[in-house]
Amino acid sequence: MDIRFVTRGVELNDELKDYMENKMSKLEKFFSRIIDGQVVVSFGRGLFTVEMTSNANGVIMRGQSSASDIRKAFDQGLKNLERQIKRHNAYLKDRAQLKTHDISFGLTMAEPEAPILEEEVIVKVKRFPLRPMSPKEATMQMELLGHEFYLFREAESGDVNVVYKRKDGGYGLLAPTE
């Protein structure tokens, strides 16, 4: 597994990098198709924050933790990432059963109150590949990442859709119409 390190306000010595690489490589025993990983270490307000992401054959999983000790933050974040990987493994094993159940999605949209000027609001652009998947797989990916919404390409129609968490506890699907 290829592991990249990104530091923000922190110097990582070789011993600490080796420790992190060794621990991250052990994730492959839970899921053998992990392609690469990234460890972002930052320091702010007296705490080390360690965020780890791993690309498991196109599925991005993430773990994050903060602590006063860098190793403790890393170990806690790694436990979170392990839990994500184990959950994804269980999902893949139960996938055949999940395909037999339908999920109902609701759709609600609010009208914008005023026009938004692009240069005032957009502070970051994030690019990522759109992978074909079902709405169920997209909700699983959204949950694995810990996001509130997820953009994906619907496998059957090829349309770009969005799944999102509703305030009432369910999920919503935004699908385009012609």
N, C-alpha and C positions, 0 to 999 in steps of 0.2 A: 504494500500500500504506500502510495506517495503522500507525504505529509508536508504541508506548507505552514510556516510560522509567520505571523504578523504581530508586531509589537507596537504598542502606542505608549510611550513614556516609561518603558520598561526595558532593561537589558536582560536577555536570557543567556546564561552561560551554557557551555557545551554539556555539562553534567545534567542540567535541568532539561535541555532539549532531548538528550538521550533517554531520560526518565519518561518524558512525555511520549516520545516515539515508541518506546517499548510498550507502554500502557495502551496506546492507540492501536498498535499492531495486534494486540490481544483481542480486539473487537472482531477480528476475522473468524474467531472460533464461534461467534454467535451468528455471523452472516458472512459467508465466504466470498460474496460478490461485491465487497466494498472496494471501489476503484481508487478513491483518494480521500484525503481529509485536510481540514484546515483548522489551525489553532490560532485564535486571536487573543492576545494577552494585553490588557490595559490596566493602568493604575489611576485611580481618581478617588478623592475624598477618603483617603486612608485605606481603601480596599482594592485588592486585585480582582479583576473580572476576567474570567476565562470563558470564551465562547468557542465551542467545537462544532464543526459541521462535517458530515461525511456523505459522500456520493455513493450510494449503494445501488449500482446499476441503473442510474437515472432517478432514483428516489433520494431526495435530500433530507437528511435527518440532522437535528440540532440539539445540543445540550449547552447550558450556560449556568454559571454559578459565580458568586462573589464571596470573598473571605479576606481576612487580614493576612493570611499566609497563602502564597502562590500555589504551593503543592496541595493544600486543602481545597482551594478553589478549583484546581484542575481535577482532583479526585471526585469532588461532588458533581462537577459538570460531566465527567466521564460516566458516573452512575446514571445521570439523566439520559445521556446518549445511549448507554447500554439498554436502559428501559425502553427507549424509542425503538431500538433495533429488535429487541425481543418482541415488542408489540407488533412490529412490522412482520416479523417471522410468523407470529401466530396468525396474522391477517392472511399471509400468503398460504398458510396451511389450510385455513378455513375458507379460502377463496371460492371453492366450488360450492360450498353451502351458501355463501353470501350471494352468489349469482342467482340463486333460486328465489331470493326474497326481493321484492320491490321496495324502493324507498320513495316516499312521496316528498316532493319539494314544493314549497310555497314561493310566491313571488310578490315582493313589495318594493316599490320605488318611490322616493320622495322627489318632488319637483325642486330644482335649484331655485333659491330665492333671488339671487342676483348673478349676473354674468361674472365669471372669474377670469382675471387677466393672467395668462400663463406665466409671464415673467415674475409675477409677484408670489406665486404659490409653489411652483415646482423647484425644489432645491436639490433633488437627486433623481437621476434616471437609472433604473435597474433593468438590465436586459437578461433574458433567460430563454432557453428553448421551450417551445410549446410541445408537449408530448401528447399523443392521442391516448385518451383513457375514458373510462366511464365516469359518471358523476359520483358514484360510490368510491371509486379509486381516488378521485379528486378530493373528496371530503376526508379520506384517510390521509392523503398527503398534506392537506391543510392542518389536520390535527397533529401530524408528526412534526410539522414545522412550528406549530403553536401560533399560527396566523389567524386572522379574523375572516379572510377571504382567500380564494385561490383561483387563478386564471389558468384555463386548460383548453385543449382542443378535444372536442367530443369525438369519440372513436367512430361512431356510426355515421354521423352526418358530416364530420369534418369542420363544424362551426366552432368558433371561439366562444366559450362559455365561462361563467364565473359562478363558483359556489361560495356561500358565505354563511356565517353564524347569525342566526336571528336572536333578537333580544328575548323572545319567548322560549328559547332553548332548542329550537329546531334548526334546520338548515334551509337555505334558499338557493335557488338556481336562477341565474340570469342567462337567458338564451335569446339570440337575435331572431327577428322575424323579417320577412322580406317586404 
